[in-house]
Amino acid sequence: MPSFDYDLLIVGGGPVGVSLALALAAQPLRIGIIELSPQQNNLDSRALALAFGSFRIMDGIGYWADIAQEATPIEHIHISNRGYFGVTRLDSTQIRLPALGYVVKIGSLTQAIYQRLKNFPQIELICPAKIIQIQNKSDYIQAQITLNNEIHTLSTQLLIAADGVHSVVRQLLQIPVYKTGYDQTAIITNIETEHPHQFTAFERFTDTGPLALLPLAKDYSNVVWTVKNSQAPYLTAISDKEFLSRLQDQFGNRLGKFIHADQRYAFPLQLIKTRQLISNRVVFIGNAAHNLHPVAGQGFNLGLRDVAALAEVLTHTHRQNKDLGNQTVLATYKQWRQWDHRIVTQFTDTLIHLFSNNYPLWGLSRGLGLATLDICPLFKKTLMRQAVGLIRRQPKLVQGLSL
Ligand SMILES: Cc1cc2nc3c(=O)[nH]c(=O)nc-3n(C[C@H](O)[C@H](O)[C@H](O)COP(=O)(O)OP(=O)(O)OC[C@H]3O[C@@H](n4cnc5c(N)ncnc54)[C@H](O)[C@@H]3O)c2cc1C
């Protein structure tokens, strides 16, 4: 086999790209991570709801222990429909798990994974660097990058695109995407509430879109409030007091009075999905493959399952001393992941179209649906197993096994 600068080159040092590098850290592989931004501490107040399957992946990779202290368990989920009857309550005891998932701040997660990366000298962070050209040489791949205003050429067996929703790798390879807008923006903040959240995540469907409250430490909750694009500038500009009062009006009094809000951030929402998950010696993972609406908190969870599947395929291939960019690696990854991508994308997209309108008849049927779900244990169990990422044949890391 010819020699390469790197066995694997990961473009994008976001949480998904770095998780893949850490998942492969036990293998004697030389891995380069090309990252654009030297500022790896995410400053927005986004919190990630992690499914139970994601907790297992992080535990298997080895960095769960680094963030466990900061993670808040989700023991109950409460789903309701503003202005209509019918709620559904999901409970971790119903599927005999200690928690349905966990909530971590994206900044804490990023800090922990970068700290852990320092333990592995064979994983090199190439930063601040930008990929500008990709050339396929049949038995390897060449990437041109700019690093400190100089152009460098790097070679690798496999290039992994983890460079986020506007993936430059995707653009350089002219890979088309499927794109749809929702005319919605997510307003994100953390709030303090009068009553304790009791480790409950709330999902409330309103006529502008879903409103989620995720439990954080010290009776704070992370708010993801989906509003129409036209409402977002106003809701980010008004005073905290006015904002809290409008939020309270949408959410109701289940957590008592809203006391304090942190800084607000706005994220315009779109579904963007690559039409090709693989190309010659290139694979797409995380948001570079699928950027979802955050309604069900699935984006990062799906990205971590990409990591678990790809890490397993690559470990197996490396142990057989085979080319890491061969067609079987690409085809196996694609076959394994495309079904999960399709199901989660359709589930998320359907939820949005079903719940983001204010036609009274739809409202009644949604209420009826939630009420029926609440009294139907089999449906509830299936929904919960899907939500925690424990359905279908899963990679070893998702099952809690080592690679
Ligand atoms: C409001 C909101 C709430 C969310 N809530 C949840 C949730 O509760 N649960 C959940 O699972 N998911 C959630 N998500 C989704 C989640 O945030 C993303 O899926 C996740 O952050 C994607 O990680 P990533 O590493 O794939 O991409 P990113 O985090 O976008 O990282 C991409 C990296 O690539 C780098 N990069 C970009 N271009 C280049 C280039 N040319 N060269 C080199 N590097 C480059 C960037 O600097 C960045 O570091 C939410 C998203 C939003 C917007």
The ligand as an SDF file (V2000), in Angstrom:
LIG
                    3D

 53 58  0  0  0  0  0  0  0  0999 V2000
  -31.4430   25.4990   17.8290 C   0  0  0  0  0  0  0  0  0  0  0  0
  -30.8530   24.1410   17.7050 C   0  0  0  0  0  0  0  0  0  0  0  0
  -31.0860   23.1900   18.6850 C   0  0  0  0  0  0  0  0  0  0  0  0
  -30.5730   21.9080   18.5530 C   0  0  0  0  0  0  0  0  0  0  0  0
  -30.8390   20.9790   19.5140 N   0  0  0  0  0  0  0  0  0  0  0  0
  -30.4040   19.7150   19.3470 C   0  0  0  0  0  0  0  0  0  0  0  0
  -30.6890   18.7190   20.3280 C   0  0  0  0  0  0  0  0  0  0  0  0
  -31.3240   18.9720   21.3410 O   0  0  0  0  0  0  0  0  0  0  0  0
  -30.2260   17.4490   20.1250 N   0  0  0  0  0  0  0  0  0  0  0  0
  -29.5160   17.1180   19.0020 C   0  0  0  0  0  0  0  0  0  0  0  0
  -29.1480   15.9300   18.8490 O   0  0  0  0  0  0  0  0  0  0  0  0
  -29.2110   18.0470   18.0670 N   0  0  0  0  0  0  0  0  0  0  0  0
  -29.6350   19.3260   18.2130 C   0  0  0  0  0  0  0  0  0  0  0  0
  -29.3140   20.2710   17.2890 N   0  0  0  0  0  0  0  0  0  0  0  0
  -28.4610   19.8820   16.1430 C   0  0  0  0  0  0  0  0  0  0  0  0
  -26.9670   19.9210   16.5120 C   0  0  0  0  0  0  0  0  0  0  0  0
  -26.6390   21.1960   17.0310 O   0  0  0  0  0  0  0  0  0  0  0  0
  -26.1210   19.6130   15.3010 C   0  0  0  0  0  0  0  0  0  0  0  0
  -26.6050   18.4340   14.6890 O   0  0  0  0  0  0  0  0  0  0  0  0
  -24.6580   19.3940   15.6370 C   0  0  0  0  0  0  0  0  0  0  0  0
  -24.1360   20.5120   16.2910 O   0  0  0  0  0  0  0  0  0  0  0  0
  -23.8750   19.1140   14.3480 C   0  0  0  0  0  0  0  0  0  0  0  0
  -22.5220   18.9170   14.6360 O   0  0  0  0  0  0  0  0  0  0  0  0
  -21.4770   18.7760   13.4400 P   0  0  0  0  0  0  0  0  0  0  0  0
  -20.1530   18.5210   14.0900 O   0  0  0  0  0  0  0  0  0  0  0  0
  -21.9600   17.8330   12.4060 O   0  0  0  0  0  0  0  0  0  0  0  0
  -21.4890   20.1860   12.7070 O   0  0  0  0  0  0  0  0  0  0  0  0
  -20.9860   21.5970   13.2510 P   0  0  0  0  0  0  0  0  0  0  0  0
  -21.2130   21.7260   14.7000 O   0  0  0  0  0  0  0  0  0  0  0  0
  -21.5880   22.6170   12.3420 O   0  0  0  0  0  0  0  0  0  0  0  0
  -19.3990   21.5680   13.0080 O   0  0  0  0  0  0  0  0  0  0  0  0
  -18.8250   21.7330   11.7300 C   0  0  0  0  0  0  0  0  0  0  0  0
  -17.3760   22.1760   11.9380 C   0  0  0  0  0  0  0  0  0  0  0  0
  -16.7510   22.2860   10.6530 O   0  0  0  0  0  0  0  0  0  0  0  0
  -15.9700   23.4710   10.5940 C   0  0  0  0  0  0  0  0  0  0  0  0
  -15.8630   23.8640    9.1940 N   0  0  0  0  0  0  0  0  0  0  0  0
  -16.8290   24.4090    8.4130 C   0  0  0  0  0  0  0  0  0  0  0  0
  -16.3380   24.6240    7.1700 N   0  0  0  0  0  0  0  0  0  0  0  0
  -15.0450   24.2090    7.1810 C   0  0  0  0  0  0  0  0  0  0  0  0
  -14.0130   24.1700    6.1920 C   0  0  0  0  0  0  0  0  0  0  0  0
  -14.1930   24.6260    4.9600 N   0  0  0  0  0  0  0  0  0  0  0  0
  -12.7920   23.6750    6.5280 N   0  0  0  0  0  0  0  0  0  0  0  0
  -12.5640   23.2360    7.8010 C   0  0  0  0  0  0  0  0  0  0  0  0
  -13.5210   23.2510    8.7770 N   0  0  0  0  0  0  0  0  0  0  0  0
  -14.7440   23.7160    8.4580 C   0  0  0  0  0  0  0  0  0  0  0  0
  -16.7390   24.4590   11.4690 C   0  0  0  0  0  0  0  0  0  0  0  0
  -15.8960   25.4740   11.9690 O   0  0  0  0  0  0  0  0  0  0  0  0
  -17.2520   23.5430   12.6020 C   0  0  0  0  0  0  0  0  0  0  0  0
  -16.3440   23.4560   13.6830 O   0  0  0  0  0  0  0  0  0  0  0  0
  -29.8000   21.5730   17.4110 C   0  0  0  0  0  0  0  0  0  0  0  0
  -29.5470   22.5310   16.4250 C   0  0  0  0  0  0  0  0  0  0  0  0
  -30.0760   23.8010   16.5700 C   0  0  0  0  0  0  0  0  0  0  0  0
  -29.8020   24.8210   15.4940 C   0  0  0  0  0  0  0  0  0  0  0  0
  1  2  1  0
  2  3  1  0
  2 52  2  0
  3  4  2  0
  4  5  1  0
  4 50  1  0
  5  6  2  0
  6  7  1  0
  6 13  1  0
  7  8  2  0
  7  9  1  0
  9 10  1  0
 10 11  2  0
 10 12  1  0
 12 13  2  0
 13 14  1  0
 14 15  1  0
 14 50  1  0
 15 16  1  0
 16 17  1  0
 16 18  1  0
 18 19  1  0
 18 20  1  0
 20 21  1  0
 20 22  1  0
 22 23  1  0
 23 24  1  0
 24 25  2  0
 24 26  1  0
 24 27  1  0
 27 28  1  0
 28 29  2  0
 28 30  1  0
 28 31  1  0
 31 32  1  0
 32 33  1  0
 33 34  1  0
 33 48  1  0
 34 35  1  0
 35 36  1  0
 35 46  1  0
 36 37  1  0
 36 45  1  0
 37 38  2  0
 38 39  1  0
 39 40  1  0
 39 45  2  0
 40 41  1  0
 40 42  2  0
 42 43  1  0
 43 44  2  0
 44 45  1  0
 46 47  1  0
 46 48  1  0
 48 49  1  0
 50 51  2  0
 51 52  1  0
 52 53  1  0
M  END
$$$$
